[in-house]
Amino acid sequence: MKFSVVTPSLNQGRFIRDCIESVRVQTEVETEHIVMDGGSTDQTLAILKSYPHLQWVSEPDQGMSDAINKGFRRATGDWLMWLNTDDYLRPGALAAVQQCAAQDPGADVIYGDCHFVDEQGRVLREKREGGFDFNMLLFYGCYIQSTAAFYRRQLVDQGYLLDEYYRICMDFEYYLKLAHAGFCFRHLPRSLACFRWHGANLSTVQAQRRYAERLKLQREYLARTNRAWLGREWLLRLLFRAYQAKRVLRRRRRPGVLR
């Protein structure tokens, strides 16, 4: 079993080495790491050149979704994922996904838990999830952390790529699309990655666009599931609160701590 890790990159040289090293040190698995750089002008290219095992390209792109799609098209692995430059895998993550995939050959998407860390890598909080719930995804939002999610290669072979219109909610759009198409999501109750929280995260600096993209997607998939009448903003706010409470309750019922 081979893993393809795609990293979209643009001027995150201060973090990218941690990302690369976290993939390089994964054991018991075959990997390829593809970096799609959008034309960085910081130290990124010098760092990329120092790792001969990497596949990388530096050229203008149309944003993160475009870069990820380019990487997915290049990928040759059995399972694909995207790992942002400021995030990194935890030790043993890919071996755990490999074991999960072997035990559940019907899974199309495997997603795990993660840690949120600060710029220095200090743990801020643990993010634990549960089994897949389409309504939780639709009404609460993208609770699946993209940095800890893996996709069977056949999804890309069948043309399931990110919608490049979405600059912030591309993961939300992707999961809604895959779930609505009937693909099987499997939760792996293990911390697989670290998401680095800092002031330059796209979801933070472009909050207004994030809200607009989310609302557009919610209304689109409510219409597709014959529930368009739920698309009023006040109703969506109520449903968000309801599913937020449900998420808290199911996380409290899950024993143990992240490994």
Secondary structure, DSSP 8 states (H G I E B T S, - for coil): -EEEEEEEESS-HHHHHHHHHHHHT--SSEEEEEEEE----SSHHHHHHT-TT-EEEE---SSHHHHHHHHHHH--SSEEEE--TT-EE-TTHHHHHHHHHHH-TT-SEEEEEEEEE-TT--EEEEE---S--HHIIIII---S-GGGEEEEHHHHHTT----TT-SS-HHHHHHHHHHHTT--EEEEEEEEEEEE--TT-HHHHTHHHHHHHHHHHHHHHHHHTT-GGGGSHHHHHHHHHHHHHHHHHHHHHS-S---
